[in-house]
Amino acid sequence: MDPLFPSPLKVGVVGDRPLFRWAVQQLLIREPDIATAVIGENGGELRSTLWSTGGTRLDVVFVDFGASVHSVAEVIADVAGLGRVLAVSESRDRDDAISVLTAGAAGYLISSEPCSMFAVAVRAVAAEGFYLSAGLSDAVFPTVAPRQLPASSAQAGLPRLSEREEQVLSLIAEGLTHGQIAARLGVAVTTVNTYVKRMRAKLLLGNKAELVRVAVERRLMSYARASPDRPGGPAPGRVAVDGVPG
């Protein structure tokens, strides 16, 4: 068993394509650290299936958007209470990925990725991290020189965070786990946990999933304010799997 996941992961798959739901289920249950993969056409059906097995909560919920992202807020809200949401779509569009992430998903997986990446994405999101398919990271989070960014949150009309808290929040937006952030900053994991608790209090957030969403939104806002004239099309992508535990 992976030391990061002492208990087998429980995963759900939601979508209106029966064959896709079944295929993802069969793909995931082959993994030794994934114990359950329940499926349903919508959140209500997934809850009923989960409850019938004696479960109440999932580690990750795959949401299949098919060829186009639609009704994002409603779809994600329907399943958000069951577990951390990982969106799956055929769309490579930057705006689709952004709309899904800002609606509360902890990851965005392009369905044409190699089969092995489905389990990788699950593990990343289950570890309270963040996942973006290869090539989307630079499109969603284009590189911005530090001098271009607002000097402080207050200048952007956002809650004031300390410089260190801003650093931690930025690394959360990149998909790093608490352990990876601690290693990057040269501090203890307990110190990172303290920063996260402070930020949640300042930003009035109830849980880590909400903090990830806000981190993504703030990074997008900073980019928009810093580079208002940059063309909106996707930048050439680098292969990046964000949030995968090292």
Helices and strands as residue ranges (DSSP letters): E 9-14, H 18-28, E 34-40, H 43-52, E 60-66, H 72-79, G 80-82, E 84-89, H 94-102, E 107-110, H 116-126, E 131-132, H 137-140, G 146-148, G 154-156, H 163-173, H 178-185, H 189-202, H 208-226
